[in-house]
């Protein structure tokens, strides 16, 4: 299900999901759930508290897209918005995720 781009002004569409993983910041590690994802960022729900602040670089790891680096954009009420670092490796991992897990559904009407 696509999030509405025009309603929140984001440059890229977000796709809702529920992906379990972990984040790492300095010496801390915390379980998370990815709530939505785009090619440039994601929103996550945290199962606890981590000391990362906006601008902090974190590592996000899931089974679906491996480990990627990201920058914290906002953090409040147990949720965090992150911007995915646009390195060659990270872009390839996110593209592979969209190719393998989020394919456009084609509906054909039968007459």
C-alpha positions as CSV (number, residue, x, y, z in Angstrom):
1,X,0.0,0.0,0.0
2,X,1.5,3.3,-1.0
3,X,1.5,6.3,1.3
4,X,0.1,9.5,-0.1
5,X,2.9,11.6,-1.4
6,X,0.8,14.7,-2.0
7,X,-0.5,14.7,1.5
8,X,2.8,15.0,3.4
9,X,5.0,16.6,0.7
10,X,7.6,13.9,0.6
11,X,9.6,13.6,-2.6
12,X,9.4,9.8,-2.7
13,X,6.4,7.5,-2.1
14,X,6.5,5.5,1.1
15,X,5.3,1.9,1.3
16,X,3.9,0.6,4.5
17,X,5.5,-2.5,5.9
18,X,6.4,-4.4,9.1
19,X,10.0,-5.4,9.0
20,X,11.7,-6.5,12.2
21,X,15.4,-5.6,12.7
22,X,17.9,-3.8,14.9
23,X,19.6,-0.5,14.9
24,X,23.1,0.3,16.3
25,X,24.4,3.6,17.5
26,X,27.8,3.7,19.1
27,X,27.7,1.0,21.8
28,X,23.9,0.6,21.8
29,X,21.8,-1.9,20.0
30,X,18.0,-1.9,19.9
31,X,15.2,-4.0,18.3
32,X,13.0,-2.1,15.9
33,X,10.1,-2.5,13.4
34,X,10.3,-0.6,10.1
35,X,6.9,1.0,9.6
36,X,7.3,2.4,6.1
37,X,10.1,2.6,3.6
38,X,11.0,4.5,0.4
39,X,14.2,4.5,-1.6
40,X,15.5,7.4,0.4
41,X,14.2,6.9,4.0
42,X,12.1,5.0,6.5
43,X,10.1,5.4,9.6
44,X,10.8,3.0,12.4
45,X,9.3,2.1,15.8
46,X,11.8,1.5,18.6
47,X,11.5,-1.1,21.3
48,X,13.2,1.0,23.9
49,X,15.4,4.1,24.1
50,X,18.6,4.9,22.2
51,X,20.8,8.0,22.6
52,X,20.8,8.9,18.9
53,X,19.8,12.5,18.0
54,X,18.9,14.1,14.7
55,X,22.0,14.1,12.6
56,X,23.4,10.9,14.2
57,X,24.6,8.2,11.9
58,X,23.1,4.8,12.7
59,X,23.2,1.3,11.3
60,X,19.9,-0.5,10.5
61,X,20.0,-4.2,10.0
62,X,17.2,-6.5,8.8
63,X,17.0,-9.8,7.0
64,X,15.3,-8.2,4.0
65,X,17.9,-5.6,3.1
66,X,20.9,-6.4,5.2
67,X,22.8,-3.7,7.0
68,X,22.6,-0.1,5.8
69,X,23.8,3.2,7.2
70,X,21.3,6.0,7.8
71,X,21.1,9.5,9.4
72,X,18.5,10.3,12.0
73,X,16.1,13.0,10.8
74,X,13.7,13.0,13.8
75,X,13.1,11.0,16.9
76,X,10.1,11.3,19.2
77,X,7.5,9.2,21.0
78,X,9.3,5.9,20.4
79,X,9.5,6.4,16.6
80,X,12.4,7.6,14.4
81,X,12.6,8.9,10.9
82,X,15.8,8.2,9.1
83,X,17.4,9.2,5.8
84,X,19.2,6.3,4.0
85,X,22.8,7.1,3.0
86,X,23.0,7.1,-0.8
87,X,26.2,5.1,-1.2
88,X,26.5,2.6,-4.1
89,X,26.2,-0.3,-1.7
90,X,23.1,1.0,0.1
91,X,21.3,2.0,-3.1
92,X,21.9,-1.5,-4.5
93,X,20.5,-3.1,-1.3
94,X,17.4,-0.9,-1.3
95,X,16.8,-1.5,-5.0
96,X,17.1,-5.2,-4.5
97,X,14.6,-5.0,-1.6
98,X,12.0,-3.2,-3.8
99,X,12.7,-5.6,-6.7
100,X,12.2,-8.7,-4.6
101,X,9.7,-7.7,-2.0
102,X,7.5,-4.9,-3.5
103,X,6.5,-5.7,-7.0
104,X,3.7,-3.7,-8.7
105,X,0.5,-5.8,-8.8
106,X,-1.1,-6.0,-12.2
107,X,-4.8,-6.5,-12.1
108,X,-6.4,-8.0,-15.2
109,X,-10.2,-7.8,-15.7
110,X,-11.8,-11.0,-17.0
111,X,-14.7,-10.5,-19.3
